[in-house]
Amino acid sequence: MGWLIDPDDRAIFIYRPKQETEVFDEPDQVLPIPVFTKEINLTVKNLFDWLSE
C-alpha cells in the first residue's frame, strides 16, 4: 500500500497491488491503513491538520 498526498487538492491517493487507485478527498473519510496499525483511526482532515502544524 502506498499513499500519495496532494496538499494543494487536499487529497490522498491510495495505491494497492492489483487494485485501482482510490482517491480520498472528503474530510471525514477514514483512510485505509496497514494491518499492523489497525488501532489508528485517521481521517483525511486529521492527516492534513497534522501536516499543517
C-alpha distances in whole Angstrom, upper triangle without the diagonal:
4,7,10,13,16,19,22,21,19,16,12,10,7,5,5,7,11,10,12,10,11,13,14,18,20,21,21,17,15,12,9,8,7,11,12,13,14,17,16,17,15,17,16,20,19,17,19,22,21,20,23,25
4,7,10,13,16,19,18,16,14,10,8,6,5,7,9,13,12,12,10,11,12,13,16,19,19,20,17,15,12,10,10,10,13,15,14,16,19,17,17,15,16,15,18,18,15,17,20,19,17,21,23
4,6,10,12,15,14,13,10,6,6,5,6,9,12,15,14,13,10,10,10,10,13,15,16,17,14,13,10,10,10,11,15,16,15,16,18,16,16,13,13,12,15,15,12,13,17,16,14,17,20
4,6,10,12,12,11,8,6,5,7,8,12,14,17,15,14,10,10,10,10,12,15,16,18,16,15,12,13,13,15,19,20,18,20,22,19,18,15,15,12,15,16,12,13,16,16,14,16,19
4,6,9,9,8,6,5,6,9,11,15,18,20,18,17,13,12,10,10,10,13,14,16,14,14,12,13,14,16,20,21,19,20,21,18,17,14,13,10,12,13,10,9,13,13,10,13,16
4,6,6,6,5,6,8,11,14,17,20,22,20,18,14,13,10,10,10,13,14,17,15,16,14,16,17,20,24,24,22,24,25,21,20,16,15,11,13,14,11,10,13,14,11,13,16
4,6,5,7,8,11,14,17,21,24,26,23,21,17,16,13,12,11,13,13,16,16,17,15,18,19,22,25,26,23,24,25,21,20,16,14,11,11,13,10,8,11,12,9,9,13
4,6,8,11,13,16,19,23,26,27,25,22,19,17,14,13,11,14,14,18,18,19,18,21,22,25,28,29,27,28,28,25,23,19,17,13,14,16,14,11,13,15,12,12,16
4,5,9,11,15,17,21,24,25,23,20,16,15,11,10,8,11,12,15,15,17,16,19,21,24,27,28,26,26,27,24,22,18,15,11,12,15,13,11,14,16,14,14,18
4,7,10,13,17,20,23,25,22,20,16,14,10,9,6,9,9,12,12,14,13,16,18,21,24,25,23,23,24,20,18,14,12,8,9,11,10,7,10,12,11,11,15
4,7,10,13,16,20,21,18,16,12,10,7,6,4,8,9,12,11,12,11,14,15,19,22,23,21,21,22,19,17,14,11,7,10,12,10,9,13,14,13,14,17
4,6,10,13,17,18,16,14,10,8,6,5,6,10,11,13,10,11,9,11,12,15,18,20,18,18,20,17,15,12,10,7,11,12,9,10,13,14,13,15,18
4,7,10,13,15,12,10,7,6,5,6,9,12,14,15,12,13,10,11,12,15,18,20,19,19,21,18,17,14,13,11,14,15,13,13,17,17,16,18,21
4,7,10,12,10,9,6,5,6,8,11,14,15,16,13,12,9,8,10,11,15,17,16,16,19,17,16,14,13,12,16,16,14,15,19,18,17,20,23
4,7,9,7,7,5,7,9,11,15,17,19,20,16,15,12,10,11,12,15,17,17,18,21,19,19,17,17,16,19,20,17,19,22,21,20,23,26
4,6,6,7,7,9,12,14,17,20,21,21,18,16,13,10,11,11,13,16,16,17,20,19,19,18,18,18,22,22,19,21,25,24,23,26,28
4,6,8,9,12,15,17,21,23,25,25,21,20,17,14,14,13,15,17,19,19,23,22,22,21,22,22,25,25,23,25,28,27,26,29,32
4,7,9,12,16,18,22,24,26,26,22,21,19,16,17,16,18,20,22,22,25,25,25,24,24,23,27,28,25,27,31,30,29,32,35
4,6,9,12,15,18,21,23,23,19,18,16,13,15,15,17,20,21,20,24,23,22,21,21,21,24,25,23,25,28,28,27,30,33
4,6,10,13,16,18,21,21,18,18,15,14,16,17,19,22,22,22,25,24,23,21,20,19,23,24,22,23,27,27,26,28,31
4,7,10,13,16,18,19,15,16,13,12,14,16,19,21,21,21,24,22,21,19,18,16,20,21,19,20,23,24,22,25,28
4,7,10,12,15,15,12,12,10,10,13,15,18,20,19,19,22,19,18,16,14,13,17,18,16,17,21,21,21,23,26
4,6,9,12,13,10,11,10,11,14,17,20,22,20,20,22,19,17,15,13,11,14,16,14,15,18,19,18,20,23
4,6,8,9,7,8,7,10,13,16,19,21,19,18,20,17,14,12,9,7,10,12,11,12,15,16,16,18,21
4,6,9,7,10,10,13,16,19,22,24,21,21,22,19,16,13,10,7,9,12,11,11,14,16,15,16,19
4,6,6,9,10,14,17,20,23,24,22,21,21,18,15,12,9,7,8,11,12,11,13,16,16,17,20
4,6,8,10,14,16,20,22,24,20,20,20,16,13,10,7,5,5,8,9,9,10,13,14,14,17
4,6,9,13,15,19,21,22,19,18,17,15,11,9,6,6,7,9,11,12,12,15,16,17,19
4,6,9,12,16,18,20,17,16,16,14,10,8,5,6,8,10,11,12,14,15,17,18,20
4,7,9,13,14,16,13,12,13,10,7,6,4,7,9,9,10,13,14,15,16,18,20
4,6,10,12,14,12,11,12,10,8,6,6,7,10,10,9,12,14,14,15,18,19
4,7,9,12,10,9,12,10,9,8,9,10,14,13,12,15,17,17,18,21,22
4,7,8,7,7,10,8,9,8,11,12,15,14,12,16,18,16,17,20,22
4,6,6,7,10,10,11,12,14,16,19,17,15,19,21,19,20,23,24
4,5,5,9,10,12,13,16,18,21,19,18,22,23,22,23,26,27
4,6,8,10,13,14,17,20,22,19,18,22,23,21,22,26,26
4,5,6,9,10,14,16,18,16,15,19,20,17,19,22,22
4,5,8,10,13,16,18,16,16,20,20,19,21,24,24
4,7,10,13,16,18,15,15,19,19,18,20,23,23
4,6,10,13,14,11,12,15,16,14,16,19,19
4,7,10,11,9,10,14,14,13,16,18,19
4,7,8,6,7,10,11,10,13,15,16
4,5,5,6,9,10,11,12,14,16
4,6,5,6,9,10,11,12,15
4,5,5,6,8,10,11,12
4,6,5,6,9,10,11
4,6,5,6,9,10
4,5,5,6,9
4,6,5,7
4,6,6
4,6
4
